Amino acid sequence: MWCTFSVQAALEPPPLFEIKPLVCMVKTQGQTCQMTIRVNWHHAVQENLCLYQANARLHCWESSNKGTAKLAVKLAQNMEFSLRDTQQNTLAKKTVKVNAVVSTKYRRKLKTDWSLF
């Protein structure tokens, strides 16, 4: 019976997992990004699933095959969000990227190279 269960679990498709937006814009690299994300997921079977930001649990759904949530998050760098079951198995994951408008690598010169004085 145990083998049958594990074969069924292996044949089960992963949940449909969506996070929007997937990019957060900050003015300069290194700034913390504050944003509201929308999470949607749908699974073939009912399960107890939780949404994690890295290893921090953000939201859980009990005995459900779909879920939605709006959550305020803070990001200092690219961050992985994952949907996990009660045994901490990752069923799906997405990465939200932090992009800077002005890169610290390329600074605009404030002074010209030449001068009359």
N, CA, C and O atoms as a GROMACS GRO file, in nm:
protein
  468
    1MET      N    1   0.082  -0.119   0.000
    1MET     CA    2   0.000   0.000   0.000
    1MET      C    3   0.087   0.126   0.000
    1MET      O    4   0.054   0.225  -0.066
    2TRP      N    5   0.198   0.123   0.074
    2TRP     CA    6   0.284   0.240   0.079
    2TRP      C    7   0.341   0.272  -0.059
    2TRP      O    8   0.350   0.388  -0.096
    3CYS      N    9   0.378   0.169  -0.134
    3CYS     CA   10   0.431   0.190  -0.269
    3CYS      C   11   0.328   0.254  -0.360
    3CYS      O   12   0.360   0.343  -0.439
    4THR      N   13   0.204   0.210  -0.348
    4THR     CA   14   0.096   0.268  -0.429
    4THR      C   15   0.081   0.416  -0.400
    4THR      O   16   0.064   0.496  -0.492
    5PHE      N   17   0.086   0.453  -0.273
    5PHE     CA   18   0.072   0.594  -0.234
    5PHE      C   19   0.186   0.678  -0.291
    5PHE      O   20   0.163   0.787  -0.343
    6SER      N   21   0.310   0.627  -0.282
    6SER     CA   22   0.423   0.705  -0.332
    6SER      C   23   0.419   0.718  -0.484
    6SER      O   24   0.463   0.820  -0.538
    7VAL      N   25   0.369   0.616  -0.554
    7VAL     CA   26   0.356   0.624  -0.698
    7VAL      C   27   0.250   0.728  -0.734
    7VAL      O   28   0.269   0.806  -0.827
    8GLN      N   29   0.138   0.729  -0.661
    8GLN     CA   30   0.035   0.829  -0.685
    8GLN      C   31   0.088   0.969  -0.661
    8GLN      O   32   0.060   1.060  -0.739
    9ALA      N   33   0.165   0.987  -0.554
    9ALA     CA   34   0.222   1.119  -0.524
    9ALA      C   35   0.318   1.163  -0.633
    9ALA      O   36   0.324   1.281  -0.667
   10ALA      N   37   0.393   1.068  -0.689
   10ALA     CA   38   0.488   1.103  -0.794
   10ALA      C   39   0.416   1.141  -0.923
   10ALA      O   40   0.465   1.225  -0.999
   11LEU      N   41   0.300   1.080  -0.949
   11LEU     CA   42   0.224   1.110  -1.070
   11LEU      C   43   0.142   1.238  -1.059
   11LEU      O   44   0.096   1.293  -1.160
   12GLU      N   45   0.123   1.283  -0.939
   12GLU     CA   46   0.043   1.404  -0.914
   12GLU      C   47   0.113   1.527  -0.972
   12GLU      O   48   0.231   1.548  -0.944
   13PRO      N   49   0.044   1.608  -1.051
   13PRO     CA   50   0.109   1.728  -1.105
   13PRO      C   51   0.133   1.832  -0.995
   13PRO      O   52   0.056   1.839  -0.898
   14PRO      N   53   0.238   1.911  -1.008
   14PRO     CA   54   0.263   2.014  -0.906
   14PRO      C   55   0.154   2.121  -0.911
   14PRO      O   56   0.088   2.137  -1.014
   15PRO      N   57   0.134   2.193  -0.801
   15PRO     CA   58   0.031   2.297  -0.802
   15PRO      C   59   0.067   2.411  -0.897
   15PRO      O   60   0.184   2.440  -0.921
   16LEU      N   61  -0.035   2.474  -0.950
   16LEU     CA   62  -0.018   2.594  -1.030
   16LEU      C   63   0.006   2.707  -0.930
   16LEU      O   64  -0.081   2.734  -0.846
   17PHE      N   65   0.120   2.775  -0.938
   17PHE     CA   66   0.161   2.873  -0.837
   17PHE      C   67   0.199   3.002  -0.907
   17PHE      O   68   0.283   3.002  -0.997
   18GLU      N   69   0.138   3.112  -0.866
   18GLU     CA   70   0.161   3.241  -0.931
   18GLU      C   71   0.179   3.351  -0.827
   18GLU      O   72   0.103   3.360  -0.730
   19ILE      N   73   0.280   3.434  -0.847
   19ILE     CA   74   0.303   3.553  -0.764
   19ILE      C   75   0.314   3.672  -0.856
   19ILE      O   76   0.384   3.667  -0.958
   20LYS      N   77   0.246   3.780  -0.821
   20LYS     CA   78   0.255   3.904  -0.899
   20LYS      C   79   0.271   4.021  -0.803
   20LYS      O   80   0.205   4.023  -0.700
   21PRO      N   81   0.355   4.116  -0.833
   21PRO     CA   82   0.453   4.119  -0.942
   21PRO      C   83   0.577   4.036  -0.906
   21PRO      O   84   0.600   4.004  -0.790
   22LEU      N   85   0.655   4.004  -1.007
   22LEU     CA   86   0.777   3.926  -0.988
   22LEU      C   87   0.902   4.014  -0.981
   22LEU      O   88   1.012   3.964  -0.962
   23VAL      N   89   0.883   4.146  -0.997
   23VAL     CA   90   0.996   4.240  -0.992
   23VAL      C   91   0.957   4.357  -0.903
   23VAL      O   92   0.845   4.408  -0.910
   24CYS      N   93   1.051   4.399  -0.819
   24CYS     CA   94   1.033   4.516  -0.734
   24CYS      C   95   1.143   4.616  -0.768
   24CYS      O   96   1.261   4.580  -0.770
   25MET      N   97   1.105   4.738  -0.794
   25MET     CA   98   1.202   4.841  -0.833
   25MET      C   99   1.237   4.929  -0.713
   25MET      O  100   1.149   4.975  -0.640
   26VAL      N  101   1.368   4.953  -0.695
   26VAL     CA  102   1.417   5.046  -0.594
   26VAL      C  103   1.501   5.152  -0.665
   26VAL      O  104   1.544   5.132  -0.778
   27LYS      N  105   1.522   5.265  -0.597
   27LYS     CA  106   1.596   5.374  -0.659
   27LYS      C  107   1.743   5.337  -0.680
   27LYS      O  108   1.796   5.352  -0.790
   28THR      N  109   1.807   5.288  -0.574
   28THR     CA  110   1.947   5.246  -0.585
   28THR      C  111   1.965   5.108  -0.525
   28THR      O  112   1.890   5.068  -0.436
   29GLN      N  113   2.064   5.036  -0.574
   29GLN     CA  114   2.093   4.902  -0.525
   29GLN      C  115   2.123   4.906  -0.376
   29GLN      O  116   2.195   4.995  -0.330
   30GLY      N  117   2.068   4.811  -0.300
   30GLY     CA  118   2.092   4.806  -0.157
   30GLY      C  119   1.975   4.858  -0.075
   30GLY      O  120   1.967   4.831   0.044
   31GLN      N  121   1.885   4.932  -0.138
   31GLN     CA  122   1.767   4.980  -0.067
   31GLN      C  123   1.669   4.865  -0.046
   31GLN      O  124   1.665   4.770  -0.124
   32THR      N  125   1.589   4.877   0.061
   32THR     CA  126   1.486   4.778   0.089
   32THR      C  127   1.361   4.810   0.008
   32THR      O  128   1.317   4.925   0.003
   33CYS      N  129   1.307   4.710  -0.053
   33CYS     CA  130   1.186   4.726  -0.134
   33CYS      C  131   1.065   4.683  -0.051
   33CYS      O  132   1.064   4.574   0.007
   34GLN      N  133   0.965   4.768  -0.046
   34GLN     CA  134   0.839   4.735   0.020
   34GLN      C  135   0.731   4.725  -0.086
   34GLN      O  136   0.712   4.817  -0.166
   35MET      N  137   0.661   4.612  -0.088
   35MET     CA  138   0.559   4.592  -0.191
   35MET      C  139   0.450   4.498  -0.142
   35MET      O  140   0.467   4.428  -0.042
   36THR      N  141   0.339   4.498  -0.213
   36THR     CA  142   0.231   4.405  -0.186
   36THR      C  143   0.229   4.303  -0.299
   36THR      O  144   0.220   4.338  -0.416
   37ILE      N  145   0.237   4.176  -0.260
   37ILE     CA  146   0.232   4.070  -0.360
   37ILE      C  147   0.095   4.002  -0.357
   37ILE      O  148   0.029   3.995  -0.253
   38ARG      N  149   0.054   3.954  -0.473
   38ARG     CA  150  -0.069   3.875  -0.485
   38ARG      C  151  -0.028   3.732  -0.516
   38ARG      O  152   0.045   3.706  -0.612
   39VAL      N  153  -0.076   3.640  -0.434
   39VAL     CA  154  -0.042   3.499  -0.449
   39VAL      C  155  -0.168   3.422  -0.489
   39VAL      O  156  -0.273   3.438  -0.427
   40ASN      N  157  -0.156   3.341  -0.592
   40ASN     CA  158  -0.265   3.252  -0.635
   40ASN      C  159  -0.206   3.113  -0.655
   40ASN      O  160  -0.099   3.098  -0.713
   41TRP      N  161  -0.277   3.012  -0.609
   41TRP     CA  162  -0.235   2.875  -0.636
   41TRP      C  163  -0.357   2.786  -0.651
   41TRP      O  164  -0.464   2.814  -0.597
   42HIS      N  165  -0.339   2.677  -0.724
   42HIS     CA  166  -0.444   2.578  -0.746
   42HIS      C  167  -0.378   2.442  -0.754
   42HIS      O  168  -0.277   2.425  -0.822
   43HIS      N  169  -0.436   2.344  -0.683
   43HIS     CA  170  -0.378   2.211  -0.678
   43HIS      C  171  -0.486   2.107  -0.707
   43HIS      O  172  -0.604   2.132  -0.684
   44ALA      N  173  -0.447   1.992  -0.758
   44ALA     CA  174  -0.542   1.887  -0.792
   44ALA      C  175  -0.606   1.823  -0.668
   44ALA      O  176  -0.719   1.775  -0.674
   45VAL      N  177  -0.534   1.822  -0.557
   45VAL     CA  178  -0.585   1.760  -0.433
   45VAL      C  179  -0.591   1.863  -0.321
   45VAL      O  180  -0.519   1.963  -0.323
   46GLN      N  181  -0.677   1.837  -0.223
   46GLN     CA  182  -0.686   1.925  -0.107
   46GLN      C  183  -0.572   1.892  -0.011
   46GLN      O  184  -0.548   1.776   0.022
   47GLU      N  185  -0.503   1.996   0.033
   47GLU     CA  186  -0.391   1.979   0.125
   47GLU      C  187  -0.382   2.098   0.219
   47GLU      O  188  -0.444   2.202   0.196
   48ASN      N  189  -0.304   2.081   0.325
   48ASN     CA  190  -0.266   2.193   0.411
   48ASN      C  191  -0.136   2.248   0.356
   48ASN      O  192  -0.032   2.182   0.363
   49LEU      N  193  -0.140   2.368   0.300
   49LEU     CA  194  -0.021   2.427   0.239
   49LEU      C  195   0.008   2.563   0.300
   49LEU      O  196  -0.082   2.635   0.343
   50CYS      N  197   0.137   2.598   0.304
   50CYS     CA  198   0.180   2.728   0.356
   50CYS      C  199   0.273   2.797   0.257
   50CYS      O  200   0.349   2.732   0.184
   51LEU      N  201   0.265   2.928   0.256
   51LEU     CA  202   0.352   3.011   0.174
   51LEU      C  203   0.469   3.057   0.261
   51LEU      O  204   0.449   3.105   0.372
   52TYR      N  205   0.590   3.042   0.209
   52TYR     CA  206   0.711   3.082   0.281
   52TYR      C  207   0.790   3.184   0.201
   52TYR      O  208   0.798   3.176   0.078
   53GLN      N  209   0.846   3.281   0.273
   53GLN     CA  210   0.945   3.374   0.217
   53GLN      C  211   1.077   3.330   0.275
   53GLN      O  212   1.102   3.350   0.394
   54ALA      N  213   1.162   3.270   0.194
   54ALA     CA  214   1.284   3.202   0.241
   54ALA      C  215   1.237   3.095   0.340
   54ALA      O  216   1.169   3.000   0.299
   55ASN      N  217   1.270   3.106   0.470
   55ASN     CA  218   1.225   3.008   0.569
   55ASN      C  219   1.121   3.065   0.665
   55ASN      O  220   1.089   3.001   0.765
   56ALA      N  221   1.069   3.182   0.636
   56ALA     CA  222   0.967   3.244   0.721
   56ALA      C  223   0.827   3.216   0.665
   56ALA      O  224   0.798   3.246   0.549
   57ARG      N  225   0.742   3.158   0.749
   57ARG     CA  226   0.605   3.128   0.706
   57ARG      C  227   0.524   3.256   0.702
   57ARG      O  228   0.520   3.332   0.799
   58LEU      N  229   0.457   3.281   0.588
   58LEU     CA  230   0.378   3.402   0.570
   58LEU      C  231   0.228   3.378   0.583
   58LEU      O  232   0.157   3.459   0.644
   59HIS      N  233   0.179   3.268   0.525
   59HIS     CA  234   0.035   3.244   0.522
   59HIS      C  235   0.010   3.094   0.501
   59HIS      O  236   0.086   3.027   0.431
   60CYS      N  237  -0.098   3.043   0.562
   60CYS     CA  238  -0.133   2.901   0.546
   60CYS      C  239  -0.278   2.884   0.505
   60CYS      O  240  -0.364   2.967   0.536
   61TRP      N  241  -0.304   2.776   0.434
   61TRP     CA  242  -0.439   2.738   0.395
   61TRP      C  243  -0.460   2.595   0.443
   61TRP      O  244  -0.375   2.509   0.421
   62GLU      N  245  -0.574   2.568   0.508
   62GLU     CA  246  -0.604   2.435   0.559
   62GLU      C  247  -0.702   2.362   0.469
   62GLU      O  248  -0.804   2.418   0.427
   63SER      N  249  -0.671   2.238   0.439
   63SER     CA  250  -0.757   2.148   0.364
   63SER      C  251  -0.821   2.218   0.244
   63SER      O  252  -0.943   2.224   0.231
   64SER      N  253  -0.735   2.269   0.157
   64SER     CA  254  -0.782   2.344   0.042
   64SER      C  255  -0.709   2.300  -0.084
   64SER      O  256  -0.595   2.252  -0.077
   65ASN      N  257  -0.775   2.316  -0.199
   65ASN     CA  258  -0.707   2.285  -0.324
   65ASN      C  259  -0.679   2.412  -0.405
   65ASN      O  260  -0.628   2.405  -0.517
   66LYS      N  261  -0.712   2.530  -0.347
   66LYS     CA  262  -0.677   2.657  -0.410
   66LYS      C  263  -0.669   2.765  -0.303
   66LYS      O  264  -0.728   2.753  -0.195
   67GLY      N  265  -0.596   2.870  -0.335
   67GLY     CA  266  -0.583   2.978  -0.238
   67GLY      C  267  -0.536   3.107  -0.303
   67GLY      O  268  -0.470   3.106  -0.407
   68THR      N  269  -0.573   3.217  -0.239
   68THR     CA  270  -0.528   3.349  -0.281
   68THR      C  271  -0.493   3.429  -0.157
   68THR      O  272  -0.548   3.404  -0.049
   69ALA      N  273  -0.403   3.524  -0.172
   69ALA     CA  274  -0.366   3.612  -0.060
   69ALA      C  275  -0.299   3.737  -0.115
   69ALA      O  276  -0.234   3.734  -0.219
   70LYS      N  277  -0.316   3.847  -0.042
   70LYS     CA  278  -0.243   3.971  -0.068
   70LYS      C  279  -0.160   3.996   0.056
   70LYS      O  280  -0.212   4.005   0.166
   71LEU      N  281  -0.029   4.009   0.037
   71LEU     CA  282   0.062   4.022   0.150
   71LEU      C  283   0.162   4.134   0.127
   71LEU      O  284   0.213   4.152   0.017
   72ALA      N  285   0.189   4.210   0.233
   72ALA     CA  286   0.292   4.313   0.229
   72ALA      C  287   0.425   4.249   0.267
   72ALA      O  288   0.435   4.183   0.370
   73VAL      N  289   0.526   4.268   0.184
   73VAL     CA  290   0.658   4.210   0.209
   73VAL      C  291   0.766   4.315   0.193
   73VAL      O  292   0.747   4.416   0.126
   74LYS      N  293   0.880   4.290   0.258
   74LYS     CA  294   1.000   4.374   0.244
   74LYS      C  295   1.111   4.287   0.189
   74LYS      O  296   1.136   4.177   0.238
   75LEU      N  297   1.178   4.338   0.087
   75LEU     CA  298   1.286   4.264   0.023
   75LEU      C  299   1.411   4.350   0.014
   75LEU      O  300   1.404   4.464  -0.032
   76ALA      N  301   1.524   4.296   0.056
   76ALA     CA  302   1.652   4.366   0.042
   76ALA      C  303   1.730   4.311  -0.077
   76ALA      O  304   1.822   4.376  -0.127
   77GLN      N  305   1.692   4.192  -0.120
   77GLN     CA  306   1.758   4.126  -0.232
   77GLN      C  307   1.658   4.031  -0.298
   77GLN      O  308   1.545   4.018  -0.251
   78ASN      N  309   1.700   3.966  -0.406
   78ASN     CA  310   1.612   3.869  -0.470
   78ASN      C  311   1.569   3.766  -0.366
   78ASN      O  312   1.650   3.719  -0.286
   79MET      N  313   1.440   3.730  -0.368
   79MET     CA  314   1.387   3.643  -0.264
   79MET      C  315   1.303   3.532  -0.325
   79MET      O  316   1.227   3.553  -0.420
   80GLU      N  317   1.319   3.412  -0.269
   80GLU     CA  318   1.242   3.297  -0.315
   80GLU      C  319   1.120   3.278  -0.226
   80GLU      O  320   1.131   3.276  -0.103
   81PHE      N  321   1.005   3.263  -0.289
   81PHE     CA  322   0.880   3.231  -0.220
   81PHE      C  323   0.843   3.089  -0.259
   81PHE      O  324   0.853   3.051  -0.376
   82SER      N  325   0.800   3.010  -0.160
   82SER     CA  326   0.769   2.870  -0.189
   82SER      C  327   0.638   2.828  -0.125
   82SER      O  328   0.595   2.884  -0.024
   83LEU      N  329   0.575   2.730  -0.186
   83LEU     CA  330   0.453   2.670  -0.136
   83LEU      C  331   0.491   2.533  -0.083
   83LEU      O  332   0.538   2.448  -0.158
   84ARG      N  333   0.470   2.511   0.049
   84ARG     CA  334   0.515   2.386   0.112
   84ARG      C  335   0.400   2.316   0.182
   84ARG      O  336   0.304   2.379   0.226
   85ASP      N  337   0.413   2.183   0.192
   85ASP     CA  338   0.314   2.105   0.264
   85ASP      C  339   0.354   2.094   0.411
   85ASP      O  340   0.452   2.156   0.454
   86THR      N  341   0.278   2.016   0.489
   86THR     CA  342   0.303   2.006   0.634
   86THR      C  343   0.435   1.937   0.666
   86THR      O  344   0.488   1.954   0.776
   87GLN      N  345   0.489   1.858   0.572
   87GLN     CA  346   0.620   1.792   0.594
   87GLN      C  347   0.736   1.878   0.543
   87GLN      O  348   0.848   1.830   0.534
   88GLN      N  349   0.709   2.005   0.510
   88GLN     CA  350   0.809   2.100   0.460
   88GLN      C  351   0.861   2.064   0.321
   88GLN      O  352   0.969   2.110   0.283
   89ASN      N  353   0.787   1.984   0.247
   89ASN     CA  354   0.824   1.955   0.108
   89ASN      C  355   0.783   2.073   0.021
   89ASN      O  356   0.669   2.118   0.027
   90THR      N  357   0.875   2.123  -0.059
   90THR     CA  358   0.846   2.235  -0.148
   90THR      C  359   0.775   2.182  -0.272
   90THR      O  360   0.830   2.102  -0.347
   91LEU      N  361   0.651   2.228  -0.291
   91LEU     CA  362   0.571   2.185  -0.406
   91LEU      C  363   0.588   2.278  -0.526
   91LEU      O  364   0.580   2.234  -0.641
   92ALA      N  365   0.612   2.406  -0.498
   92ALA     CA  366   0.632   2.504  -0.605
   92ALA      C  367   0.708   2.623  -0.548
   92ALA      O  368   0.701   2.650  -0.428
   93LYS      N  369   0.780   2.695  -0.634
   93LYS     CA  370   0.853   2.813  -0.588
   93LYS      C  371   0.867   2.915  -0.699
   93LYS      O  372   0.868   2.880  -0.817
   94LYS      N  373   0.877   3.041  -0.660
   94LYS     CA  374   0.898   3.153  -0.752
   94LYS      C  375   0.997   3.249  -0.687
   94LYS      O  376   1.005   3.258  -0.564
   95THR      N  377   1.072   3.320  -0.770
   95THR     CA  378   1.167   3.419  -0.720
   95THR      C  379   1.121   3.558  -0.759
   95THR      O  380   1.090   3.585  -0.875
   96VAL      N  381   1.116   3.647  -0.660
   96VAL     CA  382   1.084   3.788  -0.683
   96VAL      C  383   1.217   3.862  -0.686
   96VAL      O  384   1.296   3.853  -0.591
   97LYS      N  385   1.242   3.935  -0.794
   97LYS     CA  386   1.370   4.004  -0.812
   97LYS      C  387   1.360   4.149  -0.769
   97LYS      O  388   1.256   4.214  -0.784
   98VAL      N  389   1.471   4.200  -0.714
   98VAL     CA  390   1.482   4.341  -0.677
   98VAL      C  391   1.575   4.406  -0.779
   98VAL      O  392   1.692   4.369  -0.789
   99ASN      N  393   1.523   4.502  -0.854
   99ASN     CA  394   1.602   4.573  -0.955
   99ASN      C  395   1.616   4.720  -0.917
   99ASN      O  396   1.523   4.781  -0.865
  100ALA      N  397   1.734   4.775  -0.943
  100ALA     CA  398   1.760   4.916  -0.913
  100ALA      C  399   1.746   4.999  -1.039
  100ALA      O  400   1.786   4.958  -1.148
  101VAL      N  401   1.688   5.118  -1.024
  101VAL     CA  402   1.676   5.212  -1.135
  101VAL      C  403   1.814   5.265  -1.170
  101VAL      O  404   1.849   5.275  -1.287
  102VAL      N  405   1.892   5.301  -1.067
  102VAL     CA  406   2.029   5.352  -1.086
  102VAL      C  407   2.125   5.248  -1.030
  102VAL      O  408   2.122   5.217  -0.911
  103SER      N  409   2.209   5.196  -1.115
  103SER     CA  410   2.306   5.097  -1.072
  103SER      C  411   2.424   5.166  -1.005
  103SER      O  412   2.466   5.274  -1.048
  104THR      N  413   2.479   5.104  -0.901
  104THR     CA  414   2.596   5.161  -0.834
  104THR      C  415   2.723   5.140  -0.916
  104THR      O  416   2.824   5.206  -0.892
  105LYS      N  417   2.718   5.050  -1.014
  105LYS     CA  418   2.836   5.024  -1.098
  105LYS      C  419   2.864   5.140  -1.192
  105LYS      O  420   2.980   5.173  -1.219
  106TYR      N  421   2.759   5.202  -1.241
  106TYR     CA  422   2.775   5.306  -1.341
  106TYR      C  423   2.726   5.439  -1.286
  106TYR      O  424   2.606   5.468  -1.290
  107ARG      N  425   2.818   5.519  -1.236
  107ARG     CA  426   2.782   5.651  -1.184
  107ARG      C  427   2.810   5.756  -1.288
  107ARG      O  428   2.911   5.751  -1.359
  108ARG      N  429   2.722   5.850  -1.297
  108ARG     CA  430   2.739   5.960  -1.391
  108ARG      C  431   2.842   6.057  -1.334
  108ARG      O  432   2.839   6.088  -1.215
  109LYS      N  433   2.933   6.105  -1.419
  109LYS     CA  434   3.032   6.202  -1.374
  109LYS      C  435   2.965   6.336  -1.347
  109LYS      O  436   2.882   6.381  -1.426
  110LEU      N  437   3.002   6.398  -1.238
  110LEU     CA  438   2.946   6.528  -1.204
  110LEU      C  439   3.033   6.642  -1.255
  110LEU      O  440   2.988   6.756  -1.262
  111LYS      N  441   3.157   6.610  -1.290
  111LYS     CA  442   3.253   6.710  -1.337
  111LYS      C  443   3.307   6.668  -1.472
  111LYS      O  444   3.324   6.549  -1.499
  112THR      N  445   3.335   6.764  -1.557
  112THR     CA  446   3.398   6.732  -1.685
  112THR      C  447   3.547   6.707  -1.665
  112THR      O  448   3.604   6.749  -1.564
  113ASP      N  449   3.608   6.640  -1.760
  113ASP     CA  450   3.751   6.610  -1.752
  113ASP      C  451   3.838   6.731  -1.784
  113ASP      O  452   3.956   6.732  -1.747
  114TRP      N  453   3.786   6.831  -1.851
  114TRP     CA  454   3.866   6.946  -1.892
  114TRP      C  455   3.817   7.072  -1.820
  114TRP      O  456   3.703   7.080  -1.773
  115SER      N  457   3.905   7.169  -1.814
  115SER     CA  458   3.870   7.297  -1.752
  115SER      C  459   3.957   7.407  -1.812
  115SER      O  460   4.069   7.380  -1.856
  116LEU      N  461   3.906   7.529  -1.815
  116LEU     CA  462   3.983   7.642  -1.865
  116LEU      C  463   4.071   7.702  -1.756
  116LEU      O  464   4.163   7.778  -1.786
  117PHE      N  465   4.047   7.669  -1.633
  117PHE     CA  466   4.125   7.728  -1.522
  117PHE      C  467   4.213   7.628  -1.455
  117PHE      O  468   4.284   7.662  -1.361
   0.00000   0.00000   0.00000
